[in-house]
Amino acid sequence: MATRQSIKRLDFHLALDLYRNADLIDLGARADAVRRALHPEGTVTYVVDRNINYTNICTSGCFFCAFYRPKGHTEGYILSKDALKKKIQETIELGGTQVLLQGGMHPDLGLSFYEDLLGFIKDNLNIHVHGFSPPEIFFLSRKEGLSIEEVLKRLIRAGLGSIPGGGAEILVDRVRKVVSPRKCTADQWLEVMEKAHGLGLRTTATMMFGHVETLEERLEHIFKIRDLQDKTGGFTAFIPWSFQPENTRISVRKATAAEYLRTLAISRLVLDNIPNIQASWVTQGAKIAQIALFFGANDMGSTMIEENVVAAAGTSFRLSREEMVRLIETAGFNAQQRDTFYRPV
Amino acid sequence: MKTPKFLDPALEPIAEKVITGQRLTRSDGITLYRSSDLMGVGRLASLVRKRLYGTKTYYVYNQHLNYTNVCVNRCLFCAYSKDKGENGAFTLSLDDVVRLIQERTDEPIKEIHIVGGLNPELPFSYYLDLVRTVKSIRPETAVKAFTAVEIDHFSRISGLSLGKVFEAFKEAGLSMMPGGGAEILSDRIHLKLYKKKIGPQRWLEVTKEAHKAGIPTNATMLYGHIETLEERVNHLLKLRALQDETGGIQAFIPLAFHSENTTLAHIPPTTAFDDLKTIAVARLVLDNIPHIKAYWVMISPALAQVAMAFGADDMDGTIVEEKITHMAGARTPKRLTIDQLREMILAAGFEPVERDAFYGH
C-alpha cells in the first residue's frame, strides 16, 4: 500500500514513458493506489450546482467551441437578471451550494456589468459564486485598462467566491494559436491564477485534451499546473476532459475512453500536490465516470442541473443526484456532497 | 516504479494461484466478486489474458439476423418477444431472409448470427430451410445459429432426438451456436424469471450434445437482475465443468441485463464496476474457456474498450441491426464500422486481429 509520504514525485520523462508504455490496467492501479493514499477515507465527493452561462456572445471564436455566437447573431443572448435569479433559486431549492458563472467574452460588457451581476446575486440570493475563468478576467483587464489584480479585487469585493479553471485548454502557446488564437496565452492564464491565489481565491484547473496537442504538450500542461501549485497551493482540483469534436471546426477522432483514463491516471500521478482529481461524466458518460474513480479520480464533479457548452458539441449525458450517488456507492465508496472548497455539506 | 501490492489483502492468495496456474475454487470466485479492489481483480485477469493472447484483441465482421420475435416463452427479462398477432410481431419469410442476406453480399462478412423466438406456427422445415437459404447465398460464411432453447424446441416439434436434430442442421450448413438462453443457470432463477423456457439442466444437456455432434458453441450469462453473486459463480462453475468434459465452448459472453420495457423495469442498469468485474472474474474462473467477449452492444463501446484491460480478448463484431438489446432500452449504437472498432482497440494499446467464426485468422 502506498502512503502519502511514499508517493514519489514523477519527472517529465518518467511520466511520458508511463503514458506511452504502461499497460492501461497497471497505470490505473498506480493512480488508484496514490488516490487511496491521499483519500484513505473511502469517500467520493460531488457538488450540487448549475452552470449558468450569462452570455453566449464571444469575440474569442475558439475553433473547438460549438456554444458561442458572434455579436449581432440572432441566437446571441445576455441573460436577464430575472432569468438569472430564477435559475439560482431553482439551484438552491435542489440543494445546490454554488453556481458556476461563465460566459463569452462579450465585447460590450465592462467590469461594471460583472460587479452589478455579482452584487445582484449577493443582495438577493444565498449562494457561492464560482465564476469567470482566467480568459474572462484577462479580457476584462485589457478592456478596462486595469491590472489583473485590480480586476480580481473588484470582483471579490462584489461577491466573487472562487474561480473555475476553464479556458486553460492546453497551456502551450503553439496549441493555443491553433485552437484559440484570440484567447489569453498560457502565461497569462497562469498569471491570472497566480494573482487570484495570491488574493486568497481558490481555483480549480482544467485541461481540454485530445485535439491538436502532442502528448508532450499535454504533459507540459500538467507540469505547468504542478509548478504553479508548488508556488501558491491555490488549486483545489484538477479536471481533465476530452475534446468533443461535434459541431466544432476541429475535425479529429474523439479521444476514446482508454485515452481519457490514461490521461486521468497520469494527472493523478503527476499532480501530487493537488488534492482532488475530478471525473468528467459530462464528457465520458456515467459508465466511464464510475471507472474513473479507480483511475485516480476522487470527485464526481457536479450534478450540473444545467450544462450548455458540452451539450452544444453533441455530447449530452444526464445524471440525476440519485444516479450519481448510486454510481459512487455501487463502486464501493461513500458518496458525500461537498461545497466549493471540498468541505462536506 | 514498483507496481503496488493489492489494496485488498484477500486477493493475495488468489494471486498466488493465478500466477502459478492453479484452478480457482468457488470461494475464490466469490472473494473476487465481493472485493472492492476492482483494479486488483482487473490486474489478475489482465495477467491471464496477456499470458494467453498478449495484446491481441479479436473481432469479427458479422451480420445479425433475428427471424421472429414471436415467442411462447415470454421471459420476464425480455423486451423483444411478442405474442402471435400482437402489434409489432413479425416473422421473416424465406424471401425476406434472401433479401437481407443478399443486401450485403458485397461485404466481407465472416459470420452470420441467427436467433429468434419460439414461434409455434413455424414448422421444423422452416429452420432447416433458413440455414440452407443463408448458406446457398453465402457458402463461405459460417452460420452461427440457434440457442439451446431453440434446439430443444426443434427436437420437440420434430420428434427427433437432439443427435438427429444436430445431424440435420449440420447437413443444412449450421457450424456453430451462439450460446444464448443460459440466463443464470440456477433453478431458483429459472422458476422466477424464465420458467416456460428450458432450465439449467436441459441447457447444459443440449449444449453438451452440440459439442458431441461437433458443433462448437459460446456460452452466455445474463447478469444484473435478481441473481446473487454466488449464483453467478455457480453459473461459471457449471460452464467450467461442462468445458472440462467437452472442450466445446469457444467464448464466454457476459450479457448485462437491460430492464427497460420489461416487467423488471424497476431494476437499475448494471454499473460499469459490475460489468468490468464480471469480465475479470470470468477470465479468472473460466481457465478452460479460450475467449472472453466484451459485447459492446450491451455495455457500450467505451466500456468494451476498457474491458480489454480487464480480461476480455474479443470485441465481437460490426453488428448490423441488433434488435434484442435495443428493444430493452440499450442506447448503444447499432453498428460500429471496422475502422471504428480497430481504432478503439489500437487506442487502448491492443492489437486488432480480425477472426472468423472459429477464431481462425
Interface residues (C-beta under 8 A of the other chain):
Chain A: M1 A2 K8 L14 L18 D23 L24 I25 D26 G28 A29 R30 D32 A33 R36 R253 A255 T256 A257 A258 E259 L261 Q284 G285 A286 K287 I288 Q290 I291 F294 R326 L327 T330 A331 G332
Chain B: M1 T3 P4 K5 L7 S36 L38 M39 G40 G42 R43 S46 P268 T271 A272 F273 D274 D275 L276 I299 S300 A302 L303 Q305 V306 M308 A309 F310 E343 M344 A347 A348 G349
